[in-house]
Amino acid sequence: MQNRAAKLQSLLFLHEMKAKRVKKIKSKTYRSLKKNRLKAKSSQLEMDPEAANKYDMKQEFQRAEVYMYILSY
């Protein structure tokens, strides 16, 4: 009985370590993809000033919406 419990505990520990490693890898991938998307968008906005102004206004409006949502609570 003790042997089985020790084996299950060992398997659980190994599973948790593997899940933690996979999560870290996914997180790194997500961050790098996000960084690349931001870089591409910024270079695209530098080429078209009108689009940059529209984008800035859109971002400002979204920030205001979030701020109003937070204040409503």
Secondary structure as GFF3:
##gff-version 3
##sequence-region A 1 73
A	DSSP	alpha_helix	2	47	.	.	.	ID=ss1
A	DSSP	alpha_helix	49	71	.	.	.	ID=ss2
###
